[in-house]
Amino acid sequence: MAMLRDIDGKARSLLFFGLTLQAAVVFGLAALFGGRDEPRQEASVHEPWDVPLQAVSVNKVAEVEQLFSRLSYTWPLPAGSLVPRIAIDPLPADYQDDMEVSRKKALFFRAMLPLALAENGEIRNQRAFVKRMQSAAGATPDPGAEARLRLLFGQYRVEMTADLPASIDRLLQRMDEIPPALLLAQAANESAWGTSRFARQANNLFGQWTWRDGEGIIPLERPEGETYAVRKFPSLRASVRDYIHNLNIGHAYEGLRALRSHMRQTGQSLDAMQLAAGLTRYSERGEAYVEEIRRIIRGNLLEVLAQVELAPRPDLAVIDGALARSTGG
């Protein structure tokens, strides 16, 4: 909320009112018309749940590998590892499909993992904020906190009723993490390990579509009469964010969310192999697709990623010359 320190109280109130109205309008339109390509509604200021990564500029695979080596960021990762808080985004230009397979996989997974952990971290922070609001239900609300809460209800397309605790329960069922193992397996499958045309030209790792003119790349084999395109994203992290949000709000993934909610309610950790069962509608291949994702998880030992987390801060002394800028949520 650093930007808000520079405006007076009246202007701050007007801003939060605007955010609240914006969220209400977005939710109302979604409720009326649905829509399969609605972007995630964003706040116009950095929120307290933002999880920044340090972006680094790299031109060659060898430079990425040297940086990973200096950071002691190896693959496969042992359980309990701290993952560098960096964003290799985009991938270097010479990262190509014809690379040696194990080298390609090791670079891809290490580049994608911080993005996945950061986006899940933002959701974790959102959930903590919402639970605090739930606990404080009935107390005099802080205008800023209430505006943020309303924005989240609109963002996740959940109706905010007079029964706030019950509404928050419904919100929390949607607002939740996707295990990194599942996310990385799908990213590898959908983007050909980050080498596909759509990954390189549109930063699109998961095959997300759009029906908005000028916001996508037309597939070469798109059937006649279809109007969709493969959506363009400003960054790989934006594609990761949109993918998680899609699983969290899409009607096709209600089964996945029900499985995840049951795991939460019974005190289990989120299990990527079990949650993959909720992806039958992600691909027209159905169960065969689910099994393929599970094979990627098993074959690459990705389940250990449930036991890693982001390092507390970037190691700027190690990154040194490669350091470019900080990129937040």
TIVEX-514962 format. One record per residue (C-alpha): residue in three letters; x, y, z. Coordinates in steps of 0.1 Angstrom, whole numbers, padded with zeros to 4 digits, always signed. Layout:
ALAXYZ/...
# end
This chain:
MET+0000+0000+0000/ALA+0030+0023-0004/MET+0013+0045-0029/LEU-0014+0054-0004/ARG+0010+0071+0019/ASP+0013+0099-0006/ILE-0025+0109-0007/ASP-0046+0125+0019/GLY-0075+0108+0038/LYS-0103+0121+0016/ALA-0086+0110-0016/ARG-0079+0076+0000/SER-0116+0072+0008/LEU-0125+0080-0027/LEU-0100+0055-0041/PHE-0113+0027-0019/PHE-0149+0036-0028/GLY-0139+0033-0065/LEU-0123-0001-0060/THR-0154-0013-0042/LEU-0177-0001-0069/GLN-0154-0016-0096/ALA-0155-0049-0079/ALA-0193-0048-0076/VAL-0197-0040-0113/VAL-0173-0068-0123/PHE-0192-0093-0101/GLY-0226-0082-0114/LEU-0216-0085-0150/ALA-0201-0119-0144/ALA-0232-0131-0127/LEU-0254-0118-0155/PHE-0234-0129-0185/GLY-0209-0155-0172/GLY-0181-0154-0197/ARG-0152-0177-0204/ASP-0125-0151-0209/GLU-0130-0126-0181/PRO-0096-0114-0168/ARG-0087-0114-0132/GLN-0099-0082-0116/GLU-0069-0063-0103/ALA-0066-0036-0077/SER-0050-0004-0089/VAL-0025-0004-0060/HIS-0002-0029-0046/GLU-0020-0049-0019/PRO-0005-0063+0013/TRP-0006-0098-0002/ASP+0018-0090-0031/VAL+0048-0114-0032/PRO+0076-0097-0052/LEU+0103-0115-0071/GLN+0136-0101-0083/ALA+0137-0101-0120/VAL+0170-0108-0137/SER+0181-0102-0173/VAL+0196-0132-0190/ASN+0203-0137-0226/LYS+0217-0172-0228/VAL+0210-0206-0211/ALA+0246-0207-0199/GLU+0240-0174-0180/VAL+0210-0188-0163/GLU+0228-0220-0154/GLN+0257-0199-0140/LEU+0233-0179-0119/PHE+0216-0210-0106/SER+0250-0224-0097/ARG+0260-0193-0078/LEU+0227-0195-0059/SER+0232-0232-0052/TYR+0199-0238-0069/THR+0202-0274-0080/TRP+0178-0299-0097/PRO+0163-0321-0085/LEU+0156-0302-0053/PRO+0159-0319-0019/ALA+0129-0316+0005/GLY+0131-0285+0026/SER+0150-0264+0000/LEU+0147-0226-0001/VAL+0140-0215-0036/PRO+0157-0183-0048/ARG+0133-0153-0050/ILE+0140-0146-0087/ALA+0121-0144-0119/ILE+0138-0156-0151/ASP+0111-0141-0173/PRO+0112-0145-0202/LEU+0133-0176-0208/PRO+0166-0169-0227/ALA+0165-0168-0265/ASP+0187-0198-0270/TYR+0165-0220-0248/GLN+0152-0243-0276/ASP+0134-0276-0281/ASP+0166-0294-0293/MET+0184-0290-0260/GLU+0195-0321-0242/VAL+0164-0333-0224/SER+0176-0334-0188/ARG+0192-0300-0191/LYS+0161-0285-0206/LYS+0139-0299-0178/ALA+0162-0288-0151/LEU+0163-0252-0164/PHE+0125-0251-0171/PHE+0115-0264-0136/ARG+0139-0241-0118/ALA+0127-0211-0138/MET+0090-0218-0133/LEU+0091-0228-0096/PRO+0096-0193-0081/LEU+0067-0180-0102/ALA+0045-0208-0089/LEU+0055-0203-0053/ALA+0051-0165-0055/GLU+0016-0167-0069/ASN+0006-0193-0043/GLY+0022-0171-0017/GLU-0001-0142-0028/ILE-0031-0165-0024/ARG-0019-0176+0010/ASN-0017-0140+0021/GLN-0052-0133+0006/ARG-0066-0162+0026/ALA-0050-0150+0058/PHE-0065-0115+0053/VAL-0099-0129+0045/LYS-0098-0152+0076/ARG-0090-0121+0098/MET-0120-0103+0083/GLN-0141-0134+0090/SER-0130-0134+0127/ALA-0137-0097+0130/ALA-0172-0100+0115/GLY-0196-0077+0135/ALA-0169-0053+0145/THR-0167-0018+0129/PRO-0149-0024+0096/ASP-0118-0006+0084/PRO-0129+0011+0051/GLY-0097+0001+0034/ALA-0099-0035+0045/GLU-0136-0037+0036/ALA-0128-0024+0001/ARG-0101-0050-0004/LEU-0125-0077+0008/ARG-0152-0066-0017/LEU-0126-0066-0044/LEU-0117-0102-0037/PHE-0153-0113-0037/GLY-0156-0097-0072/GLN-0123-0111-0084/TYR-0133-0147-0074/ARG-0170-0143-0085/VAL-0185-0151-0051/GLU-0216-0133-0039/MET-0210-0113-0007/THR-0243-0117+0013/ALA-0254-0103+0046/ASP-0242-0136+0062/LEU-0205-0126+0059/PRO-0190-0156+0076/ALA-0208-0180+0053/SER-0199-0159+0023/ILE-0163-0160+0033/ASP-0164-0198+0036/ARG-0175-0199-0001/LEU-0148-0174-0010/LEU-0121-0195+0007/GLN-0132-0226-0012/ARG-0123-0208-0044/MET-0094-0187-0032/ASP-0068-0214-0027/GLU-0035-0226-0039/ILE-0026-0251-0067/PRO+0003-0274-0057/PRO+0035-0265-0075/ALA+0039-0301-0087/LEU+0006-0299-0106/LEU+0013-0265-0119/LEU+0047-0273-0132/ALA+0036-0306-0148/GLN+0008-0288-0167/ALA+0031-0260-0177/ALA+0056-0285-0191/ASN+0029-0305-0209/GLU+0010-0275-0224/SER+0041-0255-0234/ALA+0064-0282-0246/TRP+0087-0274-0217/GLY+0085-0237-0225/THR+0096-0240-0262/SER+0062-0238-0279/ARG+0053-0210-0303/PHE+0028-0197-0278/ALA+0051-0198-0249/ARG+0078-0179-0268/GLN+0056-0154-0286/ALA+0028-0149-0261/ASN+0042-0159-0227/ASN+0014-0185-0226/LEU+0024-0216-0207/PHE-0010-0232-0203/GLY-0029-0228-0236/GLN-0053-0202-0223/TRP-0077-0188-0249/THR-0092-0154-0255/TRP-0121-0142-0276/ARG-0110-0105-0275/ASP-0097-0090-0308/GLY-0060-0082-0308/GLU-0052-0100-0275/GLY-0041-0133-0289/ILE-0023-0154-0315/ILE-0044-0173-0340/PRO-0035-0211-0339/LEU-0024-0224-0373/GLU-0048-0253-0371/ARG-0079-0233-0358/PRO-0111-0248-0372/GLU-0129-0228-0398/GLY-0156-0206-0381/GLU-0139-0205-0347/THR-0130-0171-0333/TYR-0108-0179-0304/ALA-0070-0171-0302/VAL-0043-0181-0278/ARG-0040-0153-0253/LYS-0010-0131-0250/PHE+0005-0123-0216/PRO+0029-0096-0206/SER+0050-0121-0187/LEU+0053-0158-0178/ARG+0043-0150-0143/ALA+0011-0134-0156/SER+0003-0167-0174/VAL+0009-0186-0141/ARG-0014-0162-0123/ASP-0042-0165-0149/TYR-0039-0203-0149/ILE-0044-0205-0111/HIS-0073-0181-0113/ASN-0089-0201-0141/LEU-0088-0233-0120/ASN-0102-0213-0090/ILE-0132-0199-0108/GLY-0140-0220-0138/HIS-0171-0241-0138/ALA-0151-0270-0154/TYR-0130-0273-0122/GLU-0156-0275-0095/GLY-0145-0311-0089/LEU-0109-0300-0083/ARG-0120-0274-0059/ALA-0142-0298-0040/LEU-0113-0323-0037/ARG-0091-0294-0025/SER-0117-0282+0000/HIS-0120-0317+0015/MET-0083-0319+0019/ARG-0084-0286+0038/GLN-0113-0296+0060/THR-0097-0329+0070/GLY-0063-0313+0077/GLN-0045-0329+0047/SER-0018-0312+0027/LEU-0028-0304-0009/ASP-0019-0335-0029/ALA-0011-0329-0066/MET-0016-0365-0077/GLN-0052-0365-0063/LEU-0061-0330-0075/ALA-0051-0340-0110/ALA-0083-0360-0111/GLY-0101-0326-0113/LEU-0085-0318-0147/THR-0106-0341-0169/ARG-0121-0311-0186/TYR-0088-0292-0191/SER-0083-0313-0223/GLU-0105-0331-0247/ARG-0084-0362-0239/GLY-0101-0364-0204/GLU-0087-0392-0182/ALA-0058-0398-0206/TYR-0047-0362-0200/VAL-0050-0367-0162/GLU-0027-0397-0164/GLU-0002-0379-0186/ILE+0000-0351-0160/ARG+0005-0377-0132/ARG+0033-0394-0152/ILE+0051-0361-0155/ILE+0048-0355-0117/ARG+0060-0390-0109/GLY+0087-0392-0135/ASN+0102-0359-0125/LEU+0098-0364-0087/LEU+0078-0332-0085/GLU+0059-0342-0053/VAL+0089-0331-0033/LEU+0079-0295-0043/ALA+0052-0296-0016/GLN+0081-0293+0009/VAL+0100-0263-0005/GLU+0094-0226-0001/LEU+0107-0192-0014/ALA+0138-0178+0003/PRO+0131-0149+0026/ARG+0148-0124+0003/PRO+0168-0123-0030/ASP+0206-0128-0027/LEU+0215-0095-0044/ALA+0252-0100-0038/VAL+0251-0132-0059/ILE+0228-0119-0086/ASP+0249-0087-0090/GLY+0254-0079-0127/ALA+0223-0099-0137/LEU+0201-0079-0115/ALA+0175-0059-0135/ARG+0145-0049-0114/SER+0120-0060-0088/THR+0088-0074-0101/GLY+0058-0077-0078/GLY+0024-0092-0081/
# end
